[in-house]
Amino acid sequence: MGVDNGSTQEVGGTLINAGDAPIAQGYLVVTPIADQCYPKASILYQFGFLAAGEEQSFSVPVAERFSSYRLQMGAFDEQGFAVTAKDANQAILDGRISEERQKCIAARENQID
């Protein structure tokens, strides 16, 4: 979820370890998106231990103003092998991709150079 209170912006959500093994460490990559859907500089956010079935909230500060964002993530077990980690709202975000693409097309068509 993107939040803007007028002076600061952030992307927040909840990580869920849906696997049956603990996550030793992981990361999120938040890419802010400008009004006409141009990606801005990505932000790397690292998180630590997350037990199997555990949920953990996150909040990633974003210095630049943004109208949307993209989120990617990865996680590793105690031996450094990739394991599944996902944002609790990922299914909702994935379901909006087609709608978001249409908004991007419209925003760029209406862009004034």
Stockholm file with secondary structure:
# STOCKHOLM 1.0

chainA/1-113         MGVDNGSTQEVGGTLINAGDAPIAQGYLVVTPIADQCYPKASILYQFGFLAAGEEQSFSVPVAERFSSYRLQMGAFDEQGFAVTAKDANQAILDGRISEERQKCIAARENQID
#=GR chainA/1-113 SS CEEECSSCEEEEEEEECCSSSCBCEEEEEEEEECTTSCBCCCEEEEECCBCTTCEEEEEEEESSCCSEEEEEEEEECTTSCEECCEETTHHHHHHTHHHHHHHHHHHHHTCCC
#=GC SS_cons         CEEECSSCEEEEEEEECCSSSCBCEEEEEEEEECTTSCBCCCEEEEECCBCTTCEEEEEEEESSCCSEEEEEEEEECTTSCEECCEETTHHHHHHTHHHHHHHHHHHHHTCCC
//
